[in-house]
Amino acid sequence: MFEKTLARMKELKDPKRLQEAMEIVATEADNLVPIDTGTLHDSQEIREGVIAYTAPYATFVHEDLIARHPQGEAKFLEKAWSNKRSDFMKKFME
């Protein structure tokens, strides 16, 4: 469902606006991502309306609800979207 929504959004608005809106969520994700060496934090990419962390262990860190981090937390992408969804929509629909 998310993929269909994203595809429709791409049709309705220009890619530059989508990129700017995604950067709002990406910035929030960067504030929430666990940091040990910085590799995971530095692996963030935004492509075609998708925010991804490309470090090989990114999914594991994102999904591990048991691990405790001195900085950051699990589910950092989901929480970033939840925290910034309305800001994303405002920017995107300008």
Secondary structure, 3 states (H helix, E strand, C coil): CHHHHHHHHHHHCCHHHHHHHHHHHHHHHHHHCCCCCCHHHHCEEEECCEEEECCCCHHHHHHCCCCCCCCCCCCHHHHHHHHHHHHHHHHHHC
